[in-house]
Amino acid sequence: MFGGLSDRHAQHLRAVASWEAIRATLPERIDESASGLTICSVAYRAKACLDINARLTRTLNAGRRSPEWLLFDNNVDPAEAIDSADPRFAVMKPAERDIDMGYEHALGISALLARVRTRFLLVLDPDCFVVLPDWLRRVPEHMMARGLGFFGTPINPRRYNSYRYFPYMVCLFVDLARVSPRELCFLPGVWDQWTNVGYVLRRALTTLPKVGFLFRPLLTERWRTNGWQIKRRFGEGRLAPAECVQPVWDIEAELAQSVVKRVVHRLTPASVSPVPKAAGYCTPHGFRTRQAPDVDALGWEEFMWNDRPFAFHVGSVHTARTDYLPALSRVAEAFAARACDGAPAA
């Protein structure tokens, strides 16, 4: 359980040093007169997802100039490597691979930040698909109208071991005229103290059969996952307001599963409750209620905005399986067809 803590802490220190070196090269702000949006993604066993995502993005934003899409290629499998000559992407590759545990993803995004010159940034996982028609225009306009620094998808609450009520780096829009790129430290902080045995113990308790649920409040909002420093600094909204779209999750159905869940939910404060308490944070009404492809039935995460489909996230299945790809292609084609047919958007 506690083996390798010293090595993990050493990796953390190397990652922090790398981030500080990158941070020193970043601008303080992007001028608000700058136009456009840049997408930044880390590619790992996601070549097929990127291909589908790029096609869907072009179709949903027909008539608009395609944004620059920066890729940090973290692949070790040559078959998954991204062609540096692919005109759809600007590809960077790591100089070496001596850090893992989530740090390589965070540092990949950090390296790409130095190349962003547009006012708006979208940090996007390759397997997260924005399905809102004309989102390249709609999202930045909404952010400017509301004075938002951050906008996007939070972690679905069924994944309890992460912060809530703030967009996560799976799909995170940032107005770089309001938020300094130097403040975008995505590094996790779990191993900043190699003696952090308390975290190891809390995580172990949540895996106990039948009673693990009782210990989930020990991790909710307490796990220093990627981006936690951004949430800690900006989560209260005073420095730069943030807004989340709604994850599709039926809270009432979840609580109805057992008396224990209802009691734990009732007794724990909102900051640590294993089930969110903020009104309107989740919605039980998913894509199929809007006659859109039911990706929840495929085990993927759905996100709604203004009662319309906004995005879906395939999740870690794409790193372990390939049999999801036919379904993914059909879903993407269906959303492309809806946009071409003029289906109502948010």
Summary of the structure (lengths in Angstrom):
residues: 346
radius of gyration: 19.9
end to end distance: 47.0
largest distance: 57.4
contacts: 1073
relative contact order: 0.15
helix: 37%
strand: 14%
